Structure formats: structure tokens, C-alpha cells
Amino acid sequence: MTAAAPNPGDEPMGADQPVDGIEGDPVRPARRVRSVRESLASIVLTFEIVVVFLAALVIWGLSREDGGAFGLPSWVPLAAGGVVILGLVLTIPLLRYEWAYVLGWALQALLILSGLLNPAMFVVGALFGGMWVYCMIVGARIDRARAAEAAAVADPGKESA
């Protein structure tokens, strides 16, 4: 007689028990649930990576050999763009912490200030800043609604005021 196959809804009892009943398969830990605000923020920051890369190339291409904006060497826009891209890339996984949103706000301000190098970046920075504000407001609102709904399901005797 063979052992009964586990039901799809069965949870593993221990760390050594396989997920799907086949010996040798590793047990994967549960994935962390991301908030809506975190998801939306990571989407905006990811799009900004592409835009900052292209903007750095444009500003570098428009700079003269004798000096770019503010008399800076022509390589400065590429280096500054690389630093901002690195900041964006490092901020995305840190969004699980509340302080990373402050870093995100600082990056939005930096993007707007890049308009000093190329006036078109004021428009781009304002667009991304607006998206960032919208995502922070709407994401937090959805997260609060989901938390209230989860609390109502967990404790059905209480009614929210």
C-alpha cells in the first residue's frame, strides 16, 4: 500500500518535510507580503532608473568639451547619473523600512533639482514627483483599508466606527 498523496492545501509540518511530498525537494520559506505602497514606490523608482540613465546621457551629450553646466567637466553628468541610479537601485529593496521612503523623497527632490543642468528635467522631475506623491497617498490609503478589513475578519464581533 502506498502513502496517501498530500492535499494541495496541506502545510508542511516541519522544516524537514518537503513541500509537495517528494523527498529531496527543499522547503521554501514563506514570502514576505509587500504593502501596496511599497509595490507602487518600487515601480516608480524602477521607471526612474531608466529615465535618469537617459537623462544623464542627454546632459552629457549636450555638454561642451570646455565645460558643461556650471563649468563642470563633461564627465560629471555621467558620474552624477550613475550615483543617482545607484541610489535608486539600492532604495528599492530597502522600502520594507519606513526610513527608506524618506530616501525616496530625497531622490525625488534630487531629480527635480537636476533641472538646473537641463531645464527639461524640471518637467520630468515634476512628473515623477507627482507620481511619487500619488503612490504614497493612494498606497497608504489602500494599505489602511486592507488592514481594517483584515482586522474585521480577525475579530468579527467588533465593528469599526
C-alpha positions as CSV (number, residue, x, y, z in Angstrom):
1,M,0.0,0.0,0.0
2,T,1.3,3.4,-0.9
3,A,1.2,6.6,1.3
4,A,-1.6,9.0,0.5
5,A,-0.7,12.0,-1.6
6,P,-0.9,15.2,0.4
7,N,-3.8,17.5,-0.4
8,P,-2.9,20.8,-2.1
9,G,-3.9,22.8,1.0
10,D,-1.7,20.8,3.4
11,E,1.0,22.8,5.0
12,P,4.4,21.1,5.8
13,M,4.7,20.2,9.5
14,G,8.4,20.8,9.9
15,A,11.3,22.3,8.1
16,D,12.5,18.8,7.1
17,Q,9.2,17.8,5.5
18,P,9.1,18.5,1.7
19,V,6.5,20.9,0.3
20,D,5.0,18.6,-2.3
21,G,5.6,15.2,-0.6
22,I,8.6,14.3,-2.8
23,E,11.7,13.6,-0.8
24,G,14.7,15.8,-1.6
25,D,12.8,18.9,-2.5
26,P,13.8,21.9,-0.5
27,V,11.3,23.7,1.7
28,R,10.9,27.3,0.7
29,P,10.3,29.9,3.3
30,A,7.1,31.9,3.1
31,R,7.5,35.1,1.0
32,R,7.1,38.4,2.8
33,V,3.9,40.2,2.0
34,R,4.6,43.6,0.4
35,S,2.4,46.6,1.1
36,V,0.7,48.4,-1.8
37,R,2.7,51.5,-1.0
38,E,5.9,49.5,-1.2
39,S,4.9,48.0,-4.5
40,L,3.9,51.3,-6.1
41,A,7.1,53.0,-4.8
42,S,9.3,50.3,-6.3
43,I,7.5,50.7,-9.6
44,V,8.1,54.4,-9.7
45,L,11.7,54.1,-8.7
46,T,12.3,51.4,-11.3
47,F,11.0,53.7,-14.1
48,E,13.1,56.5,-12.7
49,I,16.2,54.4,-13.2
50,V,15.6,54.3,-16.9
51,V,14.8,58.0,-17.1
52,V,17.9,59.0,-15.1
53,F,20.1,56.9,-17.3
54,L,18.7,58.5,-20.4
55,A,18.8,62.0,-18.9
56,A,22.4,61.6,-17.9
57,L,23.3,60.6,-21.5
58,V,21.4,63.7,-22.8
59,I,23.1,66.1,-20.4
60,W,26.5,64.6,-21.1
61,G,25.8,64.8,-24.9
62,L,24.9,68.4,-24.6
63,S,27.9,69.4,-22.6
64,R,30.8,71.0,-24.4
65,E,34.4,69.9,-24.2
66,D,35.5,73.1,-22.5
67,G,33.0,72.5,-19.7
68,G,29.3,71.7,-19.2
69,A,26.8,73.4,-17.0
70,F,28.3,75.5,-14.2
71,G,31.7,74.9,-15.8
72,L,31.8,71.3,-14.7
73,P,33.9,68.8,-16.7
74,S,31.9,66.9,-19.3
75,W,32.1,63.6,-17.5
76,V,30.3,64.9,-14.4
77,P,26.7,64.3,-15.7
78,L,27.6,60.6,-16.3
79,A,29.1,60.2,-12.9
80,A,26.3,62.0,-11.1
81,G,23.7,60.0,-13.1
82,G,25.5,56.8,-12.1
83,V,25.4,57.8,-8.4
84,V,21.7,58.7,-8.6
85,I,20.9,55.4,-10.4
86,L,22.9,53.5,-7.7
87,G,20.8,55.3,-5.0
88,L,17.6,54.3,-6.8
89,V,18.6,50.7,-7.2
90,L,19.6,50.5,-3.5
91,T,16.5,52.2,-2.3
92,I,14.1,49.7,-3.9
93,P,14.9,46.7,-1.7
94,L,15.1,49.0,1.4
95,L,11.4,50.1,1.0
96,R,10.5,47.5,3.6
97,Y,11.8,50.0,6.2
98,E,9.9,53.2,6.8
99,W,13.1,55.4,6.6
100,A,13.6,54.3,3.0
101,Y,10.6,56.4,2.0
102,V,12.5,59.5,3.3
103,L,15.3,58.5,1.0
104,G,12.8,58.1,-1.9
105,W,11.6,61.7,-1.2
106,A,15.2,62.9,-1.3
107,L,15.7,61.2,-4.6
108,Q,12.6,62.9,-6.0
109,A,13.9,66.3,-4.9
110,L,17.3,65.5,-6.5
111,L,15.6,64.6,-9.7
112,I,13.7,67.9,-9.7
113,L,17.0,69.8,-8.9
114,S,18.6,68.2,-11.9
115,G,16.6,70.7,-13.9
116,L,19.4,73.1,-13.1
117,L,21.5,71.2,-15.5
118,N,18.9,70.7,-18.1
119,P,15.6,72.7,-17.8
120,A,13.6,69.8,-19.3
121,M,14.4,67.8,-16.1
122,F,12.2,70.2,-14.1
123,V,9.2,68.8,-16.1
124,V,10.4,65.2,-15.8
125,G,11.2,65.7,-12.1
126,A,7.7,67.2,-11.5
127,L,6.0,64.3,-13.3
128,F,7.9,61.7,-11.3
129,G,7.4,63.7,-8.1
130,G,3.7,63.8,-8.8
131,M,3.6,60.1,-9.4
132,W,5.6,59.5,-6.1
133,V,3.1,61.7,-4.1
134,Y,0.1,59.9,-5.7
135,C,1.6,56.5,-5.0
136,M,2.4,57.4,-1.4
137,I,-1.1,58.7,-0.7
138,V,-3.1,56.1,-2.6
139,G,-0.9,53.2,-1.5
140,A,-1.2,54.2,2.2
141,R,-5.0,54.5,1.8
142,I,-5.3,51.0,0.3
143,D,-3.0,49.6,3.0
144,R,-5.1,51.1,5.7
145,A,-8.3,49.7,4.1
146,R,-6.8,46.3,3.8
147,A,-5.6,46.4,7.5
148,A,-9.1,47.4,8.6
149,E,-10.6,44.6,6.5
150,A,-8.2,42.1,8.0
151,A,-8.9,43.3,11.5
152,A,-12.7,43.0,10.9
153,V,-12.2,39.4,9.6
154,A,-10.0,38.5,12.6
155,D,-12.4,40.0,15.2
156,P,-15.9,39.9,13.7
157,G,-17.5,41.0,17.0
158,K,-16.1,44.5,16.8
159,E,-17.4,47.0,14.3
160,S,-15.3,49.8,13.1
161,A,-16.6,53.3,13.9
